[in-house]
Amino acid sequence: MVGWSRLAEEVDDIGRREQAAYVLTSSYGLTSLLTIYSPRSIPVVQFNERMRWISFRQPRAELFLRSGLYVSEANKDLADDLKLRFAEVSLVGSVVRQRGSKVIKEYVVYRLARPVSPVLDAANAGPLHFAGVTAPSVFSANCVQASSAWAAYIAEGPAPM
């Protein structure tokens, strides 16, 4: 796996500089490899295609109230999608994965802050269809609850402690 350790170190350096509490990605492979090669235990979370991660412990919504990073292959950048989820999405750099002096792939890095809607896509946003039977999805109900909670938080601010 050529170049991943160095790439993860560079992303980690940017994360420390930006005081990032997490790294969002939009790619299963990038999520997995940054998780494996990251020099510290910062959470790396794929914001889309959540069904891939349904068997894993899910990040708490409070994590995303802090600032974070979005890392993506430059040619698969979904930062515009994140502009619907965060008040602040700003390009802070780019990094490359390389072998020696040969560039394998270029990545873009954005700083994310102040969520305005749920950060993660629902794992299963629709009803379940199996053997000709349609049943409401537990995940759909959870998604509706989460969306309602976010709307209340945005409108009213955090509940008093």
C-alpha positions as CSV (number, residue, x, y, z in Angstrom):
1,M,0.0,0.0,0.0
2,V,2.3,2.7,-1.3
3,G,2.1,6.2,0.0
4,W,-0.7,5.8,2.5
5,S,1.4,6.3,5.7
6,R,2.8,9.6,4.4
7,L,-0.6,10.8,3.2
8,A,-2.2,10.0,6.6
9,E,0.7,11.9,8.3
10,E,0.1,15.0,6.2
11,V,-3.7,14.8,6.8
12,D,-2.9,14.5,10.5
13,D,-0.6,17.5,10.4
14,I,-3.4,19.6,8.8
15,G,-5.9,18.2,11.4
16,R,-3.7,19.3,14.2
17,R,-3.2,22.8,12.7
18,E,-6.9,23.2,12.2
19,Q,-7.8,21.6,15.6
20,A,-10.0,19.1,13.8
21,A,-12.0,16.6,16.0
22,Y,-12.7,14.3,13.0
23,V,-12.1,13.6,9.4
24,L,-15.0,13.2,7.0
25,T,-14.5,11.4,3.7
26,S,-16.8,10.3,0.8
27,S,-15.0,7.1,-0.1
28,Y,-15.0,3.7,1.5
29,G,-11.4,3.0,0.6
30,L,-10.1,6.4,1.7
31,T,-12.0,6.1,5.0
32,S,-10.5,2.6,5.7
33,L,-6.9,3.5,4.8
34,L,-6.8,6.8,6.7
35,T,-8.2,4.9,9.7
36,I,-5.5,2.3,9.4
37,Y,-2.6,4.6,8.7
38,S,-3.5,7.6,10.8
39,P,-0.8,8.3,13.4
40,R,-3.4,9.3,16.0
41,S,-6.9,8.0,16.8
42,I,-8.9,10.9,15.2
43,P,-12.2,9.5,14.0
44,V,-12.4,9.0,10.2
45,V,-16.0,8.9,9.0
46,Q,-17.6,8.4,5.6
47,F,-20.5,10.8,5.5
48,N,-22.2,9.1,2.5
49,E,-23.0,5.4,1.8
50,R,-23.6,4.9,5.5
51,M,-25.0,1.4,4.9
52,R,-21.4,0.2,4.5
53,W,-20.8,1.1,8.2
54,I,-24.0,-0.2,9.7
55,S,-22.2,-2.9,11.7
56,F,-19.7,-0.5,13.2
57,R,-20.1,1.8,16.2
58,Q,-21.7,5.0,14.9
59,P,-20.2,8.4,15.7
60,R,-22.2,10.6,18.2
61,A,-23.8,13.6,16.6
62,E,-22.0,15.8,19.2
63,L,-18.7,15.0,17.5
64,F,-19.7,17.1,14.5
65,L,-20.4,20.2,16.6
66,R,-16.6,20.7,16.7
67,S,-14.6,21.6,13.7
68,G,-13.3,18.9,11.4
69,L,-11.8,18.1,8.0
70,Y,-13.1,16.8,4.8
71,V,-10.6,14.8,2.7
72,S,-11.4,13.7,-0.9
73,E,-9.7,12.6,-4.1
74,A,-9.4,15.8,-6.0
75,N,-11.4,14.4,-8.9
76,K,-14.2,13.1,-6.7
77,D,-14.7,16.2,-4.5
78,L,-18.1,16.4,-2.8
79,A,-17.5,19.7,-0.9
80,D,-20.6,21.3,-2.5
81,D,-22.7,18.6,-0.9
82,L,-21.2,19.4,2.5
83,K,-22.0,23.1,2.0
84,L,-25.6,22.0,2.6
85,R,-24.6,20.5,5.9
86,F,-22.1,23.0,7.3
87,A,-22.0,26.8,7.5
88,E,-18.3,26.8,7.0
89,V,-16.6,24.7,4.3
90,S,-13.2,26.2,3.3
91,L,-10.3,24.7,1.3
92,V,-7.3,24.5,3.6
93,G,-4.9,22.5,1.4
94,S,-4.1,19.6,-0.8
95,V,-1.9,16.5,-0.3
96,V,-0.7,13.9,-2.6
97,R,-0.1,10.2,-2.3
98,Q,3.1,9.3,-4.1
99,R,5.7,6.7,-4.7
100,G,9.1,8.3,-4.6
101,S,8.7,11.5,-6.7
102,K,5.8,10.0,-8.8
103,V,2.3,11.3,-7.8
104,I,-0.2,8.6,-7.6
105,K,-3.3,10.7,-6.6
106,E,-4.0,14.2,-5.4
107,Y,-6.4,14.9,-2.5
108,V,-8.1,18.1,-1.4
109,V,-8.6,19.0,2.3
110,Y,-11.4,21.3,3.6
111,R,-12.1,22.7,7.1
112,L,-15.7,22.1,8.3
113,A,-17.5,24.0,11.0
114,R,-20.9,24.8,12.4
115,P,-23.3,22.1,11.1
116,V,-26.6,23.3,9.9
117,S,-28.2,19.9,9.1
118,P,-27.5,16.3,9.8
119,V,-23.9,15.5,8.8
120,L,-24.2,11.8,7.9
121,D,-26.5,10.4,5.3
122,A,-29.0,7.9,6.7
123,A,-27.9,4.3,6.5
124,N,-31.3,3.3,5.0
125,A,-33.6,6.2,4.2
126,G,-36.4,4.2,2.8
127,P,-38.7,1.2,3.7
128,L,-37.3,-2.3,3.6
129,H,-38.4,-4.5,0.6
130,F,-38.1,-8.2,1.0
131,A,-40.0,-11.1,-0.6
132,G,-42.7,-8.8,-1.9
133,V,-43.4,-7.3,1.6
134,T,-42.7,-3.7,2.4
135,A,-42.0,-2.7,6.0
136,P,-41.1,0.6,7.5
137,S,-37.4,0.9,8.2
138,V,-36.1,1.3,11.7
139,F,-33.3,3.4,10.2
140,S,-35.9,5.6,8.5
141,A,-37.6,6.3,11.8
142,N,-34.2,7.1,13.4
143,C,-33.4,9.4,10.5
144,V,-36.6,11.3,11.0
145,Q,-35.9,11.6,14.7
146,A,-32.3,12.8,14.1
147,S,-33.5,15.4,11.5
148,S,-36.1,16.7,13.9
149,A,-33.5,16.9,16.7
150,W,-31.1,18.8,14.4
151,A,-33.9,21.2,13.3
152,A,-34.7,21.9,17.0
153,Y,-31.0,22.4,17.8
154,I,-30.5,24.8,15.0
155,A,-33.7,26.8,15.8
156,E,-33.3,26.9,19.6
157,G,-29.7,26.1,20.4
158,P,-28.6,23.5,22.8
159,A,-30.8,22.4,25.7
160,P,-29.9,24.0,29.0
161,M,-27.8,21.8,31.3
